[in-house]
Amino acid sequence: MMAAVAALATAAGVCVVALAYTLFASLRDQIGPAWAAAAVAGAAAVLALICAFLLTRKAKPPKPVKGDDQNLAGRLIDLARERPLVAAGAMAAALAVVIKNPRILTAVATAALASRTARPPRR
């Protein structure tokens, strides 16, 4: 079963790459290589958005932790629902900061993992 799933995933990847190259080759002579590459990137972004919408349309937000009625994850989900443009802008700003200085991402990940491992195990 796992081999069949891996084969299907590989075939889907090969098809996506072949379609991307076909789109690039068909547009390269008409609008130039730079715009053709931009069109391929745009098509990939639209495909990713459609897949993300299909996969998350039935997703349920996580249950709140007992004793914590306003945890960080709940607040972020509420912000994304109420103001999606603000949430998208915040994500773009965070991505720009991480691209500019990847050490920040390393520091945040280290701090998040350290806080989880610093707690003693429950008995």
Legacy VTK file of the C-alpha trace (Angstrom):
# vtk DataFile Version 3.0
C-alpha trace
ASCII
DATASET POLYDATA
POINTS 123 float
0.000 0.000 0.000
2.795 2.427 0.910
4.613 1.652 -2.329
1.447 2.379 -4.313
0.960 5.693 -2.517
4.596 6.612 -3.152
4.270 5.695 -6.820
1.122 7.788 -7.190
2.751 10.753 -5.460
5.789 10.459 -7.724
3.611 10.240 -10.825
1.652 13.292 -9.712
4.898 15.196 -9.180
6.180 14.229 -12.629
2.873 15.368 -14.183
3.018 18.726 -12.408
6.606 19.319 -13.538
5.755 18.305 -17.121
2.720 20.608 -17.169
4.794 23.472 -15.749
7.426 23.006 -18.452
4.731 22.771 -21.130
3.171 26.014 -19.938
6.576 27.701 -19.879
7.517 26.460 -23.356
4.191 27.532 -24.843
4.393 31.042 -23.373
8.147 31.647 -23.760
8.027 32.731 -27.414
4.885 34.839 -27.005
5.637 36.858 -23.861
9.303 36.207 -23.139
11.070 33.882 -20.727
10.702 36.087 -17.626
6.941 36.532 -18.005
6.534 32.867 -18.898
8.316 31.911 -15.671
6.045 34.331 -13.792
2.999 32.688 -15.382
4.221 29.248 -14.303
4.787 30.520 -10.756
1.317 32.082 -10.739
-0.264 28.862 -11.952
1.578 26.922 -9.232
0.375 29.420 -6.618
-3.231 29.094 -7.799
-2.936 25.306 -7.698
-1.519 25.478 -4.162
-4.340 27.784 -3.039
-6.969 25.448 -4.469
-5.379 22.441 -2.745
-5.104 24.339 0.553
-8.752 25.384 0.348
-9.891 21.850 -0.374
-7.826 20.396 2.461
-8.774 22.984 5.089
-12.417 23.711 4.370
-13.579 21.104 6.876
-10.795 21.705 9.381
-11.867 22.466 12.916
-9.936 24.809 15.215
-8.116 23.149 18.084
-9.966 22.727 21.356
-8.948 25.291 23.972
-6.759 24.099 26.806
-8.537 23.774 30.149
-8.033 26.865 32.271
-6.789 28.912 29.341
-9.708 30.546 27.581
-7.516 32.776 25.398
-4.433 30.832 24.374
-2.158 32.078 21.585
-3.383 29.599 18.965
-7.010 30.568 19.627
-6.221 34.255 19.345
-4.356 33.746 16.062
-7.219 31.735 14.589
-9.724 34.399 15.670
-7.534 37.117 14.111
-7.275 35.198 10.834
-11.055 34.740 10.722
-11.922 38.341 11.578
-9.212 40.075 9.567
-7.720 37.827 6.888
-5.814 40.660 5.210
-4.121 41.622 8.476
-3.183 37.979 9.059
-1.795 37.696 5.517
0.184 40.909 6.018
1.595 39.613 9.302
2.625 36.371 7.620
4.279 38.292 4.777
6.156 40.486 7.265
7.294 37.440 9.246
8.430 35.746 6.035
10.368 38.866 5.011
12.105 38.962 8.392
12.987 35.264 8.205
14.318 35.620 4.659
16.385 38.633 5.680
17.782 36.976 8.819
17.295 33.189 9.129
18.930 33.202 12.588
15.682 34.616 13.983
13.791 31.489 12.887
16.464 29.316 14.479
16.238 31.263 17.741
12.430 31.064 17.823
12.440 27.333 17.059
15.104 26.701 19.703
13.162 28.686 22.304
9.924 26.866 21.472
11.536 23.456 21.701
13.484 24.358 24.852
10.336 25.482 26.646
8.650 22.174 25.864
11.552 20.028 27.012
12.245 22.069 30.169
9.074 20.852 31.884
9.464 17.791 34.079
7.513 14.730 32.942
4.121 14.136 34.558
3.819 11.121 36.826
LINES 1 124
123 0 1 2 3 4 5 6 7 8 9 10 11 12 13 14 15 16 17 18 19 20 21 22 23 24 25 26 27 28 29 30 31 32 33 34 35 36 37 38 39 40 41 42 43 44 45 46 47 48 49 50 51 52 53 54 55 56 57 58 59 60 61 62 63 64 65 66 67 68 69 70 71 72 73 74 75 76 77 78 79 80 81 82 83 84 85 86 87 88 89 90 91 92 93 94 95 96 97 98 99 100 101 102 103 104 105 106 107 108 109 110 111 112 113 114 115 116 117 118 119 120 121 122
